[in-house]
Amino acid sequence: MIRYNPKIDEGLTTSQVQYRIKNKDINYNTNIKTKKISEIIFYNVFTLFNILNLCLGILIFIVGSYKNLLFLGVAICNTLISIVQEIRSKRIVDKLSIISSTKVNVRRNSKIELIDMNEVVLDDIIFYNRGSQIIADSKILDGTVEVNESLISGEENGIIKHPGDYLYSGSFIVSGKAIARVDKVGENNYASKITKEAKYLKKVNSEIMITFKKIIKIISILIVPLGIVLFLRQYNLDNDLSSAVVNSVAAIIGMIPEGLMLLTSTVLAVSVIRLSKKNVLVQQLYCIETLARVDTICLDKTGTLTEGIIEVEDVIKLNDNYDYKTILSAMSRELVDDNATMDAISRKFNEKTSYTTLELESFSSEKKYSSVTFKEGKYYLGAPDILDPSKEMQSLIEKYSDYRLVLLKNKKDNIALILLKDKIRYKASSTLEYLRREGVDIKIISGDNEKVIKRIAKRLKFKDIKCIDMSKNNTNKINEIVENYNIFTRVSPNQKKSLICALKQNGHTVAMTGDGVNDVLALKEADCSIAMASGSSAARNVSELVLLSSDFDAIPKIVEEGRRTINNIERSSSLFLTKTIYSTILALIFLFVPMNYPFEPIQLSLVSSITIGIPAFILALEPNHDIISGNFFLNVLKKSLPGGLTIVLNVISVMIFTYVFKINPEEVSTMCVILVAMTGFILLYKICDKFNILRISLFFILIITFLTCIIGLRSIFEMVVLKPISVIYVLLVFTLDIGLFNLLYGICEKKLFKYKDKLIK
């Protein structure tokens, strides 16, 4: 690669710039991109079950049984909800990532030009001054600056840079001016190298998702061959093509837990809406569940526990002959030092004064003080150990070692010692206490030094502080280190990632909060990552949750929302899984039984809506803050298996009854539909457990609605009036079902209890 070494007063020529552009040596935007809307639509539309539902719908349409196409409505709703939610998240993320196009001054053809940051090329001569963002790795040619690299290293302390030193992208100038030559562009920049591993999507650690994928995998293996064989079996029973198709489709759609996916998408979407009202952006639906299951949370100090600004805590008066408030007010009025310390003093001391200013000396990190000469005298403001290296001052420094200290003095007297502290985020302490009460282990990971972090931890009432400097320790023992310490200092970006990996290897479910480029690798690795909106776009893009107001106290709200979501989905999922269980078993049975499958698609749509869909959605939106316990799959299975087995036994008994009493197929279908609905109501009663006004009202409305459909709308749902003997049999079976269901429920609960702590892998 050809490198240029342009003179400071000349810069690159037009031909050199054109050569750089031609060879793509330009500072293009490397921010992590979200998926395109077309990609979101494609991946949500073309799913296995959507394609299967479409094929089944086409078959029903071909045979002309149009009313049995009702099942397609659920699939369409599920797809639309998923698409709308993902597009909504994408648009908000994109808006967050759009920063006003930064303009920078460069010298080209011996003239200073103001250009867009993405037009800067390799070897450009670029000008930086106080407040400038470093847009590309550059080497200082002239000038001295103080640089804040907190978004890269995590350390807030300013770093002095001289000619020959490097300025890294992602940092910014605190004070001073410099002329630099661009040394890296695009993906070669330091910040880009850190974030290049990060992707918009990452593997989701969700027990609900794992469970659903397991169920879908099993059903996917069974459904097509089972459907084909069942169709051939039904067609060979002297049925016409239309009846065979309708019966087979009914069996197949009964096996598909599409309502379950719709329920989950809807409940999670509602949670997303609720959290958005609390200024929380959810970029990945299932992360709500993950955070509710987290047992360890790793916190970055800057931007998470603190706001990144300093405030005056107290002032120790050292000499009664001076009015330090008036002096500090006068100095803060005159000094234009753009740093956190001066900002804090200016906010605290802003009285009007009559002091006449004669001369100013701005703050410099090299001399570590500033001064103002008034007509009334000259006063200094700066580091105590620099302005007064005496033993008495050293004693004061040690006494107030928990604070950042600034000394106010004149030529001969020390006037006051100003005690400064990092501003803790509002409710950060109460949030940590909430997490502790909920059994979540808290660890602070920061690039800052031990002294600063311990000071913050004490103010946050952090208990049992065990601190370790990661720059001085062997990372080969990192799996032991993460368990033995709760504060990690001087941590590099790669070490942050290693700490998260070690915690996961030790069996923990880990959440990570952060806001800087230095946090990206760890955020990507965590089971649940939380970014502050005020931080870098890279951190936001790799995180599942973004706190739009950068308010750390939103964490408890997310945990509570996660509990409501998981507990309610778990309860409602048992209703849907019941249908999948009995439909799958019945489909297998009717491969060998020389009888017509007793259901049509529209009948299953009726029963599913009344006993599963409607109650599941209503119950899933109720308040529920119970602590999550046990394994999701086993909790759902022990509730759904008794209902599914009860329905299978009911259908078998009806088949035997109709064989003995020669009942016609229409009446058989009606009896089966009624018994399935009755068993569904038994399960619903069991799940509701403690009845309130909502549940009582829901229960009776559903029963009345079902009776209205099978009596008043029976022709639509292919139902007939039962003969007296059939009515008596249905009532007898229903009475026995109550005892049978409770017996099976007790057996399932007892047998599955010993597996309660095992996960579905």
C-alpha positions in Angstrom: 0.0 0.0 0.0 1.3 3.5 -0.9 1.5 5.8 2.1 1.7 9.6 1.9 3.4 11.8 4.4 1.9 15.2 3.6 3.1 18.4 5.2 0.9 20.0 7.9 0.5 23.2 5.9 -0.2 21.4 2.6 -2.2 18.2 3.2 -3.2 15.7 0.4 -3.7 16.8 -3.1 -6.9 16.2 -5.1 -5.2 13.4 -7.1 -4.0 11.7 -3.9 -7.6 11.9 -2.4 -9.0 10.4 -5.6 -6.5 7.6 -5.5 -7.5 6.8 -1.9 -11.2 6.8 -2.8 -10.5 4.5 -5.8 -8.7 2.0 -3.6 -11.5 2.3 -0.9 -9.0 3.7 1.7 -11.9 5.9 3.0 -13.4 6.2 6.5 -16.7 4.5 5.7 -19.3 3.7 8.4 -18.7 0.4 10.0 -21.6 0.5 12.4 -23.4 -2.9 12.9 -26.5 -3.0 10.6 -29.9 -4.2 11.5 -31.7 -6.6 9.1 -33.5 -5.1 6.1 -37.4 -5.0 6.2 -37.5 -7.4 3.3 -35.3 -9.9 5.2 -37.6 -9.6 8.3 -40.7 -10.2 6.2 -39.1 -13.1 4.3 -37.9 -15.0 7.5 -41.2 -14.6 9.2 -43.4 -15.6 6.3 -41.4 -18.6 5.0 -41.5 -20.8 8.1 -42.1 -24.5 8.2 -45.6 -24.2 9.7 -46.6 -21.4 7.5 -45.7 -23.4 4.4 -47.5 -26.4 5.8 -50.6 -24.4 6.7 -50.7 -22.9 3.2 -50.4 -26.4 1.6 -53.3 -27.7 3.8 -55.3 -24.6 3.0 -54.8 -25.2 -0.7 -56.0 -28.8 -0.3 -59.2 -27.7 1.6 -59.8 -25.0 -1.1 -59.5 -27.5 -3.9 -62.1 -29.9 -2.4 -64.4 -26.9 -1.9 -64.8 -27.1 1.9 -64.3 -23.3 2.3 -65.5 -22.9 5.9 -62.8 -25.2 7.1 -60.2 -22.6 6.0 -60.7 -20.8 9.3 -57.5 -22.3 10.7 -55.4 -20.1 8.4 -56.5 -17.0 10.4 -54.3 -18.0 13.3 -51.3 -18.5 11.1 -51.7 -15.1 9.4 -52.1 -13.3 12.8 -49.0 -15.0 14.2 -47.0 -14.0 11.2 -48.2 -10.4 11.2 -47.5 -9.9 14.9 -43.9 -11.2 14.5 -43.3 -9.0 11.5 -44.7 -5.8 13.0 -42.8 -6.3 16.3 -39.4 -6.9 14.6 -39.8 -4.0 12.2 -40.8 -1.7 15.1 -37.6 -2.7 17.0 -35.5 -2.2 13.8 -36.8 1.3 13.2 -36.2 2.4 16.8 -32.6 0.9 16.7 -31.9 2.7 13.4 -33.1 6.0 14.8 -30.9 5.6 17.8 -27.9 4.8 15.6 -28.4 7.8 13.4 -26.1 10.5 14.8 -25.9 13.9 13.1 -23.4 13.7 10.4 -20.1 14.8 12.0 -18.1 17.4 10.1 -14.3 17.6 10.5 -11.7 20.1 9.3 -9.0 18.7 7.1 -6.2 20.3 5.0 -6.2 19.5 1.3 -4.4 21.4 -1.4 -3.0 23.8 1.3 -6.5 24.8 2.3 -8.7 23.9 5.2 -11.9 22.1 4.2 -14.9 21.1 6.3 -16.0 17.6 5.2 -18.2 14.7 6.4 -16.4 12.2 8.6 -17.1 9.5 6.0 -15.2 11.4 3.4 -12.0 11.3 5.3 -9.3 9.2 3.6 -6.1 7.6 4.8 -3.2 10.1 5.4 -5.6 13.1 5.6 -4.3 15.9 7.7 -7.1 16.4 10.3 -7.6 19.1 13.0 -8.8 18.3 16.5 -9.7 20.6 19.3 -11.6 20.5 22.6 -14.8 18.4 22.3 -13.8 16.8 19.0 -14.7 13.1 18.5 -11.8 11.0 17.1 -13.4 9.7 13.9 -10.4 7.6 12.8 -7.2 6.4 14.4 -4.7 9.2 13.9 -1.1 10.1 14.8 -0.4 13.5 16.3 1.9 15.7 14.3 1.6 18.9 16.3 0.0 20.0 19.6 -0.9 18.4 22.9 -4.3 17.2 23.9 -6.0 15.5 26.8 -8.1 12.6 25.6 -11.0 10.7 27.2 -10.9 7.0 26.1 -13.6 5.7 28.5 -15.8 4.3 25.7 -12.7 2.2 24.6 -10.9 1.3 27.8 -13.7 2.0 30.4 -11.3 4.3 32.3 -12.5 7.9 32.8 -9.2 9.6 33.6 -7.9 11.9 30.9 -4.8 10.8 29.0 -2.2 13.4 27.8 -1.2 12.9 24.2 1.9 14.5 22.6 3.3 14.6 19.0 4.0 11.0 17.9 1.2 9.5 20.1 -1.9 7.9 18.7 -5.5 9.1 19.0 -8.0 6.2 18.8 -11.4 6.3 17.2 -14.2 6.3 19.7 -12.4 8.6 22.1 -12.7 12.4 22.3 -10.7 15.5 23.1 -11.1 16.9 26.6 -8.8 19.9 26.2 -6.1 21.2 23.9 -5.6 21.2 20.2 -3.8 18.9 17.8 -3.1 18.4 14.1 -2.9 14.7 13.2 -2.5 12.4 10.2 -5.1 9.7 9.7 -3.4 6.3 10.1 -6.4 3.9 10.0 -9.8 4.0 8.3 -12.9 1.9 8.2 -12.6 -1.6 9.6 -8.9 -1.1 10.4 -9.8 1.4 13.2 -9.3 0.3 16.7 -13.0 0.6 17.6 -14.0 -1.4 14.5 -11.6 -4.2 15.4 -13.3 -4.6 18.8 -16.8 -4.6 17.3 -16.2 -6.7 14.2 -17.1 -9.9 15.9 -20.5 -8.5 17.1 -23.6 -9.2 15.1 -27.1 -8.0 15.2 -28.4 -11.4 16.1 -27.0 -13.9 18.5 -28.0 -17.2 20.0 -30.9 -16.7 22.4 -30.7 -18.5 25.7 -34.4 -19.0 26.2 -35.9 -22.1 27.9 -39.3 -21.3 26.3 -37.7 -21.2 22.9 -35.7 -24.3 23.5 -38.9 -26.1 24.6 -40.9 -24.9 21.6 -38.1 -25.8 19.2 -38.1 -29.3 20.7 -41.8 -29.7 20.3 -41.7 -28.3 16.7 -38.8 -30.6 15.8 -40.7 -33.7 17.0 -43.9 -32.6 15.2 -42.0 -31.7 12.0 -40.7 -35.2 11.9 -44.1 -36.8 12.4 -46.5 -34.6 10.7 -45.9 -35.1 6.9 -45.5 -38.9 6.8 -48.3 -39.3 9.4 -50.6 -37.0 7.3 -49.9 -38.9 4.1 -50.5 -42.3 5.6 -53.6 -41.1 7.5 -55.0 -39.7 4.2 -54.5 -43.0 2.4 -56.1 -44.8 5.3 -59.1 -42.5 5.4 -59.5 -42.7 1.5 -59.5 -46.5 1.7 -62.5 -46.5 4.1 -64.9 -45.8 1.2 -64.6 -42.1 1.7 -64.7 -39.7 -1.2 -61.6 -37.5 -1.9 -63.2 -34.5 -0.2 -63.9 -36.3 3.1 -60.5 -37.9 3.2 -58.8 -34.6 2.7 -60.9 -32.8 5.4 -60.4 -35.6 7.9 -56.6 -35.7 7.3 -56.2 -31.9 7.4 -58.2 -31.9 10.7 -55.8 -34.4 12.2 -52.7 -32.5 11.0 -53.8 -29.0 12.1 -54.7 -30.4 15.5 -51.0 -31.4 15.9 -49.7 -28.0 14.9 -49.3 -25.8 18.1 -49.7 -22.6 16.0 -51.9 -21.0 18.6 -49.1 -21.6 21.1 -46.7 -19.6 18.9 -49.3 -16.8 18.5 -49.9 -16.7 22.2 -46.2 -16.4 23.0 -45.7 -13.8 20.3 -48.7 -11.8 21.5 -47.8 -11.9 25.2 -44.2 -11.0 24.5 -45.3 -8.2 22.2 -47.6 -6.8 25.0 -44.6 -7.0 27.3 -42.6 -5.0 24.7 -45.3 -2.4 24.5 -45.4 -2.1 28.3 -41.7 -1.8 28.6 -41.5 0.7 25.9 -43.7 3.0 28.0 -41.0 2.7 30.6 -38.4 3.7 28.1 -37.1 0.2 27.5 -36.5 -1.0 24.0 -36.7 -4.8 23.5 -34.8 -5.9 20.4 -35.2 -9.6 21.0 -38.5 -10.9 22.3 -37.3 -13.8 24.4 -34.7 -11.8 26.3 -37.5 -10.7 28.6 -37.6 -14.3 29.8 -33.8 -14.6 30.0 -33.5 -11.6 32.2 -36.1 -13.0 34.6 -34.1 -16.2 34.9 -30.7 -14.4 35.4 -28.7 -15.4 38.5 -25.7 -13.2 37.9 -25.5 -9.7 36.5 -22.3 -8.0 35.5 -22.3 -4.2 35.7 -20.1 -1.7 34.0 -19.4 1.3 36.2 -19.3 4.2 33.8 -22.7 4.9 32.2 -24.5 2.2 34.3 -23.9 2.8 38.0 -22.7 6.3 37.5 -23.8 9.0 35.1 -20.3 9.9 34.0 -20.4 13.3 35.7 -19.0 14.6 38.9 -20.7 16.6 41.7 -19.5 18.5 44.8 -20.1 16.5 47.9 -18.6 18.8 50.5 -16.1 21.6 51.1 -13.6 21.5 53.9 -12.8 25.1 55.0 -9.1 25.5 55.7 -8.9 29.3 56.4 -11.6 31.5 58.0 -10.1 34.6 56.5 -11.5 33.9 53.0 -15.0 33.5 51.6 -14.4 30.4 49.5 -18.0 30.5 48.0 -17.5 34.0 46.5 -14.0 33.1 45.2 -15.2 29.8 43.6 -18.3 31.6 42.1 -16.0 34.2 40.6 -13.5 31.7 39.2 -16.2 29.4 37.8 -17.7 32.5 36.0 -14.4 33.3 34.3 -12.8 29.9 33.7 -13.9 28.1 30.5 -12.2 24.8 31.2 -14.4 22.1 29.6 -13.9 19.3 32.1 -16.1 17.4 34.6 -14.4 19.0 37.7 -15.0 22.5 36.6 -18.6 21.7 35.5 -19.3 20.4 39.0 -17.9 23.5 40.7 -19.8 25.8 38.4 -23.1 24.1 39.1 -22.4 24.3 42.9 -21.0 27.9 43.1 -22.7 30.3 40.8 -23.4 33.4 42.9 -23.0 36.9 41.4 -19.7 38.6 42.4 -18.1 41.9 41.8 -14.6 40.6 41.3 -12.7 42.2 38.5 -10.7 39.8 36.3 -7.2 40.7 35.1 -5.7 37.4 33.8 -6.7 33.8 33.2 -4.7 30.6 33.2 -6.7 27.7 31.9 -6.4 24.2 33.3 -3.8 21.9 31.9 -3.4 18.2 32.7 0.4 18.7 32.7 0.4 21.3 35.4 -2.9 20.1 36.9 -4.3 23.4 38.0 -5.9 26.6 36.7 -5.7 30.1 38.0 -7.5 33.5 37.8 -5.9 36.8 38.7 -8.5 39.2 40.0 -8.0 42.8 41.1 -8.7 41.3 44.6 -5.9 38.7 44.3 -4.7 35.6 42.4 -6.3 32.2 43.2 -5.4 28.7 42.2 -7.6 25.7 41.7 -6.2 22.2 41.2 -4.7 19.0 42.5 -3.8 19.3 46.2 -0.6 17.4 46.0 0.7 19.6 43.2 -0.4 23.0 44.8 0.7 21.9 48.3 3.1 19.0 48.6 3.4 19.4 52.4 2.9 16.6 55.0 -0.2 18.3 56.3 -1.9 18.3 52.9 -0.8 14.7 52.4 -2.5 13.8 55.6 -5.7 15.5 54.4 -5.5 13.7 51.1 -5.3 10.3 52.9 -8.1 11.2 55.2 -10.4 12.0 52.3 -9.1 9.3 50.0 -12.7 8.2 49.2 -13.2 11.4 47.2 -11.7 13.3 44.3 -10.0 16.4 45.8 -9.5 19.9 44.5 -7.6 22.6 46.4 -8.5 26.3 46.4 -5.6 28.5 47.5 -3.8 31.7 46.8 0.0 32.3 46.8 0.4 31.8 50.5 -2.7 30.3 52.1 -4.8 27.1 51.5 -8.4 28.3 51.5 -10.6 25.2 51.0 -10.5 21.6 50.0 -13.4 20.6 47.7 -14.6 17.0 47.9 -16.0 15.7 44.6 -17.7 12.4 43.9 -19.0 10.6 40.8 -22.8 11.1 40.5 -24.5 7.8 41.1 -27.5 7.0 38.9 -30.9 7.6 40.5 -32.1 4.6 42.4 -28.9 2.6 41.4 -28.5 1.5 45.1 -32.2 0.4 45.5 -31.9 -1.5 42.2 -28.9 -3.4 43.4 -30.7 -4.1 46.7 -33.7 -5.4 44.7 -31.4 -7.7 42.7 -29.8 -9.0 45.8 -33.2 -9.8 47.4 -34.1 -11.7 44.3 -31.0 -13.9 44.6 -29.1 -12.3 41.8 -25.3 -12.2 42.3 -23.9 -8.8 41.4 -20.4 -8.2 39.9 -18.9 -4.9 38.8 -16.5 -5.1 35.8 -14.6 -1.9 34.8 -11.5 -0.7 33.1 -11.1 1.9 35.9 -8.7 1.5 38.8 -9.4 -0.2 42.1 -9.5 2.9 44.2 -12.2 4.5 42.1 -14.4 1.4 41.9 -14.2 0.7 45.6 -15.3 4.2 46.3 -18.3 3.8 44.1 -19.1 0.4 45.6 -19.1 1.7 49.1 -21.5 4.5 48.2 -23.8 1.9 46.6 -23.7 -0.1 49.9 -22.0 -3.0 48.1 -21.6 -5.8 50.6 -18.6 -8.1 51.1 -16.3 -6.3 48.7 -13.8 -8.6 47.0 -11.8 -6.7 44.5 -9.2 -7.9 42.0 -7.0 -6.1 39.5 -7.2 -8.1 36.3 -4.1 -6.5 34.8 -2.0 -8.2 37.4 -3.6 -11.7 37.5 -3.3 -14.9 35.6 -6.4 -15.4 33.4 -5.7 -19.1 33.3 -7.6 -19.4 36.6 -10.5 -17.2 35.4 -13.2 -19.8 36.2 -12.1 -19.6 39.9 -11.6 -15.9 39.9 -15.1 -15.1 38.7 -16.5 -17.1 41.7 -14.2 -15.7 44.3 -14.5 -11.9 43.5 -17.3 -9.5 42.9 -15.4 -6.4 41.7 -13.0 -6.6 38.7 -10.8 -3.6 37.8 -8.4 -2.7 35.0 -10.3 -5.1 32.8 -9.6 -5.1 29.0 -12.4 -5.7 26.5 -11.2 -9.3 25.8 -11.0 -10.0 29.6 -14.6 -8.7 30.0 -15.7 -11.3 27.4 -13.6 -14.0 29.2 -15.3 -13.2 32.5 -18.7 -13.6 31.0 -17.7 -16.9 29.3 -16.3 -18.2 32.6 -19.5 -17.5 34.4 -21.5 -19.3 31.8 -19.2 -22.2 31.9 -19.7 -22.4 35.6 -23.5 -22.8 35.0 -24.7 -19.3 35.5 -27.3 -17.4 33.5 -25.5 -14.1 33.0 -26.8 -10.5 32.2 -24.4 -7.7 31.2 -24.9 -4.0 31.2 -22.7 -1.6 29.3 -22.5 1.5 27.0 -19.1 1.6 25.4 -17.2 0.0 22.6 -15.1 -1.8 25.2 -18.2 -3.6 26.4 -19.3 -4.9 23.0 -17.6 -8.3 23.1 -18.9 -9.0 26.7 -22.4 -7.8 25.7 -22.5 -10.1 22.8 -21.4 -13.1 24.9 -23.9 -12.5 27.8 -27.2 -14.5 27.9 -29.0 -11.1 28.2 -27.3 -7.9 27.3 -28.5 -4.4 28.3 -27.2 -1.2 26.8 -27.6 2.4 27.7 -29.0 4.6 24.9 -26.5 7.3 25.7 -23.6 4.9 24.9 -22.1 3.8 21.6 -24.2 2.5 18.7 -22.1 -0.7 18.7 -23.2 -1.5 22.3 -26.8 -0.7 21.5 -26.9 -2.9 18.4 -25.5 -6.1 20.0 -27.8 -5.8 23.0 -31.2 -7.3 23.4 -32.4 -4.5 25.7 -31.8 -0.8 25.4 -32.6 1.6 28.2 -33.7 4.6 26.2 -33.5 7.0 29.1 -30.3 5.3 30.3 -32.1 4.7 33.6 -30.7 1.7 35.5 -33.7 1.4 37.8 -35.7 0.1 34.9 -34.1 -3.4 35.5 -36.6 -4.4 38.3 -39.5 -3.5 35.9 -38.0 -5.7 33.2 -37.6 -8.6 35.7 -41.2 -8.3 36.9 -42.5 -8.1 33.4 -40.4 -11.2 32.6 -42.0 -13.1 35.5 -45.5 -12.2 34.4 -44.7 -13.3 30.9 -43.1 -16.6 31.7 -45.5 -17.7 34.4 -48.5 -16.8 32.3 -47.1 -18.4 29.1 -46.3 -21.5 31.1 -49.9 -21.7 32.4 -51.5 -21.0 29.0 -49.1 -23.2 27.1 -50.5 -26.3 28.9 -53.8 -25.6 27.2 -52.3 -25.6 23.7 -50.0 -28.6 24.3 -53.0 -30.6 25.4 -54.4 -30.3 21.8 -51.1 -31.3 20.3 -50.9 -34.3 22.6 -54.3 -35.7 21.9 -54.2 -34.9 18.2 -50.9 -36.7 17.7 -52.0 -39.8 19.6 -55.4 -39.9 17.9 -53.7 -39.6 14.5 -51.5 -42.6 15.3 -54.5 -44.6 16.6 -56.6 -43.9 13.5 -53.8 -45.3 11.3 -54.9 -48.7 12.6 -58.6 -48.2 13.5 -60.9 -48.8 10.5 -63.1 -45.8 11.3 -63.4 -42.2 10.1 -61.4 -39.5 11.9 -64.1 -37.9 14.1 -63.2 -34.2 13.7 -63.4 -31.6 10.9 -61.0 -28.6 10.9 -63.8 -26.1 11.7 -64.9 -28.2 14.7 -61.4 -28.2 16.1 -61.2 -24.4 15.5 -64.4 -24.0 17.6 -63.1 -26.2 20.5 -59.6 -24.7 20.4 -61.0 -21.1 20.4 -63.4 -21.7 23.3 -61.3 -23.9 25.6 -57.8 -22.9 24.6 -57.3 -19.8 22.5 -59.5 -17.2 24.2 -58.9 -18.2 27.9 -55.1 -18.7 27.2 -54.8 -15.1 25.8 -56.8 -13.6 28.6 -55.1 -15.5 31.4 -51.7 -14.7 29.8 -52.1 -11.0 30.3 -53.0 -11.1 34.0 -50.6 -9.7 36.6 -48.2 -12.4 37.9 -45.0 -11.7 39.8 -44.4 -15.2 41.3 -40.7 -16.3 41.3 -40.0 -18.6 38.4 -39.3 -22.2 39.5 -38.8 -25.6 37.9 -38.3 -26.5 34.3 -40.6 -24.8 31.8 -41.2 -27.9 29.7 -41.9 -30.2 32.6 -44.2 -27.7 34.3 -46.2 -27.4 31.1 -46.2 -31.2 30.5 -47.5 -32.2 33.9 -50.6 -29.9 33.3 -51.2 -30.8 29.7 -50.6 -34.5 29.6 -53.6 -35.4 31.9 -56.0 -33.5 29.7 -54.5 -34.9 26.5 -54.7 -38.5 27.8 -58.2 -38.0 29.1 -59.4 -36.8 25.7 -57.8 -39.8 24.0 -59.5 -42.2 26.3 -62.8 -40.3 25.7 -62.6 -40.7 22.0 -61.6 -44.3 22.2 -64.6 -45.0 24.5 -66.9 -43.1 22.0 -65.6 -45.3 19.2 -66.4 -48.5 21.2 -69.8 -47.1 22.1 -70.7 -46.2 18.5 -69.5 -49.6 17.3 -71.8 -51.4 19.8 -74.8 -49.1 19.3 -74.3 -48.4 15.6 -74.2 -44.6 15.9 -73.9 -42.6 12.6 -70.6 -40.7 11.9 -72.2 -37.2 12.4 -73.4 -38.1 15.9 -70.0 -39.6 16.7 -68.3 -36.4 15.7 -70.7 -34.3 17.8 -70.1 -36.5 20.9 -66.4 -36.2 20.5 -66.5 -32.5 20.1 -68.6 -32.1 23.3 -66.3 -34.4 25.3 -63.2 -32.6 24.1 -64.7 -29.3 25.1 -65.8 -30.6 28.5 -62.4 -32.0 29.3 -61.0 -28.6 28.2 -63.2 -26.9 30.8 -62.0 -29.3 33.4 -58.4 -28.4 32.6 -59.2 -24.7 32.5 -60.8 -25.0 36.0 -57.7 -26.7 37.3 -55.4 -24.1 35.8 -57.4 -21.1 37.1 -57.0 -22.5 40.6 -58.0 -19.4 42.6 -61.0 -17.8 41.0 -61.5 -14.1 40.9 -64.3 -12.1 39.2 -62.5 -12.1 35.9 -61.9 -15.9 35.9 -65.5 -16.7 37.0 -66.9 -14.4 34.3 -64.6 -15.8 31.7 -65.5 -19.4 32.7 -69.2 -18.9 32.4 -69.1 -16.8 29.2 -67.0 -19.5 27.5 -69.5 -22.2 28.5 -72.5 -20.2 27.2 -70.6 -19.4 24.0 -69.9 -23.0 23.4 -73.5 -24.1 24.0 -74.7 -21.3 21.7 -72.5 -22.6 18.9 -73.3 -26.3 19.1 -77.0 -25.6 19.5 -77.8 -22.4 17.5 -75.0 -22.7 14.9 -74.7 -26.5 14.7 -75.1 -26.6 10.9 -72.0 -24.3 10.5 -69.9 -26.5 12.7 -71.3 -29.8 11.3 -73.0 -30.7 14.6 -76.3 -32.8 15.0 -78.9 -33.3 17.7 -77.8 -36.3 19.9 -80.1 -39.2 20.6 -81.1 -39.7 24.2 -78.7 -42.7 24.7 -75.9 -40.6 23.3 -76.7 -37.7 25.7 -76.7 -40.1 28.7 -73.4 -41.6 27.6 -71.8 -38.2 27.2 -72.9 -37.1 30.7 -71.7 -40.4 32.2 -68.2 -40.0 30.6 -68.0 -36.4 31.7 -68.7 -37.4 35.3 -66.0 -40.1 35.2 -63.6 -37.6 33.5 -63.5 -35.4 36.6 -62.0 -38.3 38.6 -59.9 -39.6 35.8 -58.4 -36.2 35.1 -57.5 -35.7 38.8 -56.0 -39.2 39.0 -53.8 -38.6 35.9 -52.9 -35.1 37.1 -51.6 -36.5 40.4 -49.6 -39.3 38.7 -48.0 -36.8 36.3 -47.1 -34.4 39.0 -45.6 -37.1 41.1 -43.7 -38.8 38.3 -42.4 -35.7 36.7 -41.4 -34.0 40.0 -38.1 -35.8 40.2 -37.1 -34.3 36.9 -38.0 -30.8 37.8 -34.5 -29.4 37.7 -33.4 -31.0 34.4 -33.4 -28.9 31.3 -34.4 -29.7 27.7 -31.1 -29.6 25.8 
